[in-house]
Amino acid sequence: MRRRTLIASLLLTGPARVAARAAPPLPVVASFSILADMVRQIGGQSVAVTAFVGPDEDVHIYDPRPKDLRILADAALLVRNGLGLEGWMVRLTGSAGFNGPIVTAAEKVVPRTMTETGGQIATDPHAWQDPRNGVLYAQAIAEGLAAADAANAPLYRSNAAAYAARIAETGDWIEAALKPIPAADRRIITTHDAFGYYGARYGIEFLAAEGISTEFEPSARSIAALVAQIRREKVRAVFIEAMTSDRMARMLARETGAVLGGTVYSDALSRPDGPAATYLDMLRHNTNLFAAAMQR
């Protein structure tokens, strides 16, 4: 009887002892909320993710805080976008003395270039707006996690493969949702030029009052030119981006007669209780609004 009791005791306590010895989650820092969500989707409970730039915040104009130095110093892996998005990152990593591994999620993306206000040619960093690039992001993140935590490498790669399939399915869903819209009606105005990759993938012309970055106010001349173009081409809807002021969108709608089409998400996710709490939710939410506006 005592032997059976001892065996039963070992069977009951064994898993608890294994759990107690399990390695703690890998501390990972992502530059902004969209990348943080991707890391969570791939890493699951094996990672603990912190984003420098959280939901509804603007990665373009982020100003690192003193606590970011400690967060970065404790990280086993840093995940950034690249393509010039995080201009503040070099200063932050230098100040923190961070020498750990860095994943550049957009490393294998074929970048687009755009003309900003003033005629400067710049690289468009918003590559995640094309789901095909989202797949490349997932693969890069998985390999970074696998290198930093070899014991869980098979898990990361398996999760990334499943996640990449869901991203690809979302890309096909977007194409189907937009298919009924004639090419002549595929024009949209946003308050920030962040949908170039999406537009190139799905044949939509995006007009914007601001350039690629939200750091600078558009000039009166650029606004006047945009108003004239909106009137000339009869663009149907203006969209407010969650992280920006609605002042510009409302002014454009008032001046041109275009309809305010709703709030879309480009460089940041919504908060958990919002309509774009994950990367895939964001793509679907934006597409639903875009499709509805272009079919009015």
LUMZAMI-127312 format. One line per 4 residues: number of its first residue (from 0); for each residue x, y, z of C-alpha. Coordinates in steps of 0.1 Angstrom, whole numbers. Each point is the difference from the previous one (the first is absolute). Layout:
N
NUM> X Y Z | ...
REM end
This chain:
296
0> 0 0 0 | 28 24 9 | 17 -8 -33 | -31 8 -20
4> -5 32 19 | 36 10 -7 | -4 -7 -37 | -32 19 -1
8> 16 29 17 | 29 0 -25 | -25 -1 -29 | -19 30 14
12> 30 21 9 | 22 -9 -30 | -16 25 -25 | 1 28 26
16> 37 -6 6 | 6 1 -38 | -20 32 -3 | 21 15 28
20> 32 -8 -18 | -13 13 -34 | 20 29 -15 | -16 34 4
24> -14 17 -31 | 26 16 -24 | -1 38 5 | -5 16 -33
28> -4 37 -9 | -18 11 -31 | 2 36 -14 | -38 4 -4
32> -33 -18 6 | -4 -18 -34 | 34 -17 4 | -8 -8 36
36> -32 -18 -10 | 20 -20 -26 | 25 -11 26 | -28 -11 23
40> -17 -20 -28 | 32 -18 -7 | 15 -3 35 | -31 -7 20
44> 6 -6 37 | 37 -5 -7 | 6 37 -4 | -7 31 20
48> -4 30 -23 | 2 37 7 | -6 26 -27 | 17 34 2
52> -29 16 -20 | -33 -13 12 | -35 -1 -15 | -14 32 -14
56> 35 16 2 | 21 14 -29 | 33 -18 -7 | 12 28 -22
60> 2 26 27 | 8 -22 30 | 24 15 25 | 17 -27 21
64> -5 2 38 | 25 -7 27 | -17 -33 9 | 6 -12 -35
68> 37 -3 8 | -8 -26 27 | -25 -18 -21 | 25 -4 -29
72> 29 -9 24 | -21 -29 13 | -10 -13 -35 | 13 -31 -16
76> -12 11 -35 | -10 33 -16 | -24 -1 -30 | -2 31 -22
80> -16 8 -33 | 29 16 -19 | -4 19 -32 | 7 32 19
84> -32 -2 21 | 16 2 34 | 23 30 -3 | 3 2 38
88> 12 -36 3 | 37 6 -6 | 2 26 28 | -19 -23 24
92> 21 -31 -6 | 32 21 3 | -11 16 33 | -10 -34 14
96> 32 -17 -12 | -21 -27 -15 | 21 -26 -18 | -25 -28 -2
100> -16 -16 -31 | -22 22 -22 | -26 -12 -24 | -8 24 -29
104> -35 -13 -10 | 0 17 -34 | 35 -12 -9 | -12 -21 -30
108> -27 24 -12 | 3 16 -34 | -4 37 11 | -21 26 -17
112> 12 36 -5 | -23 30 2 | 3 37 -6 | -6 20 32
116> -11 36 3 | 28 21 -15 | 10 -25 -26 | 23 -22 21
120> 1 -37 -9 | -4 -22 31 | -4 -37 8 | -35 -9 11
124> 4 -20 32 | -36 -11 3 | 6 -34 -16 | -23 -20 23
128> -30 15 -17 | 5 -27 -28 | -7 -34 16 | 26 -16 -22
132> 25 21 19 | -17 -10 32 | 11 -36 -8 | 36 12 -4
136> -2 17 34 | -13 -32 16 | 28 -20 -14 | 27 25 11
140> -14 2 35 | -2 -38 3 | 37 -4 -10 | 10 28 24
144> -19 -18 29 | 15 -33 -10 | 35 14 1 | -6 16 34
148> -17 -30 15 | 12 -32 -17 | -19 -22 24 | -33 13 -14
152> 10 4 -36 | -23 -28 -13 | -29 17 17 | 7 34 -14
156> 4 -13 -35 | -32 -21 2 | -20 30 14 | 15 23 -27
160> -10 -24 -28 | -36 -1 13 | -1 37 5 | 14 7 -35
164> -28 -22 -14 | -26 21 18 | 16 32 -13 | -1 -13 -35
168> -37 -10 4 | -7 35 12 | 17 14 -31 | -22 -21 -22
172> -31 11 20 | 9 36 -6 | 4 -6 -37 | -35 -16 -1
176> -16 28 20 | 14 27 -24 | -7 -19 -32 | -35 15 -7
180> 14 36 1 | 7 14 -35 | 35 13 -6 | -13 35 -6
184> -14 1 35 | 31 -12 18 | 11 33 15 | 2 9 37
188> 13 29 21 | 18 -6 33 | 16 24 24 | 34 -16 -3
192> 16 -18 -29 | 3 -34 15 | -19 -23 -23 | 23 -1 -31
196> 8 -37 3 | -37 -8 5 | -9 22 -30 | 26 -16 -23
200> -11 -35 10 | -37 6 -5 | -1 27 -27 | -12 30 22
204> 13 35 -4 | 5 16 34 | 2 38 3 | 14 16 31
208> 5 35 14 | 31 -10 18 | 31 -18 -12 | 13 -34 11
212> 8 13 35 | -23 18 24 | 28 22 13 | -8 29 -22
216> -31 21 -7 | -10 1 -37 | 5 33 -17 | -30 22 -11
220> 11 -6 -36 | -1 -38 4 | -34 2 16 | -14 22 -27
224> 13 -23 -27 | -15 -30 18 | -34 17 3 | 1 8 -37
228> 8 -36 -9 | -27 -13 23 | -26 22 -17 | 13 -8 -35
232> 1 -38 5 | -32 -1 21 | 16 -20 28 | -27 -13 22
236> 13 -4 36 | 25 14 24 | 14 -22 28 | 13 10 34
240> 29 -20 13 | -2 -10 37 | 33 15 10 | -5 34 -16
244> -22 30 6 | -33 0 -20 | 4 37 -8 | 16 -6 -34
248> -25 -26 -11 | -30 21 11 | 14 30 -18 | 5 -20 -33
252> -35 -14 3 | -15 34 6 | 19 16 -29 | -7 -27 -26
256> -33 -16 10 | 16 -34 5 | -15 -21 28 | 19 -9 32
260> 4 -37 -4 | 10 -9 35 | 31 -7 21 | 27 -23 -15
264> 32 -13 15 | 33 2 -18 | 31 2 23 | -16 -11 33
268> -25 -25 12 | -31 9 20 | -2 -8 37 | -11 -35 8
272> -37 9 2 | 2 18 -34 | -7 -11 -36 | 37 -5 -9
276> 16 -17 30 | 21 -23 -22 | 18 3 -33 | -26 -22 -18
280> -29 18 17 | 16 33 -13 | 1 -12 -36 | -36 -12 0
284> -13 31 18 | 17 24 -24 | -12 -20 -30 | -36 -1 11
288> 0 38 4 | 19 6 -33 | -24 -23 -20 | -31 16 15
292> 12 35 -9 | 10 -8 -35 | -34 -17 -8 | -21 30 11
REM end
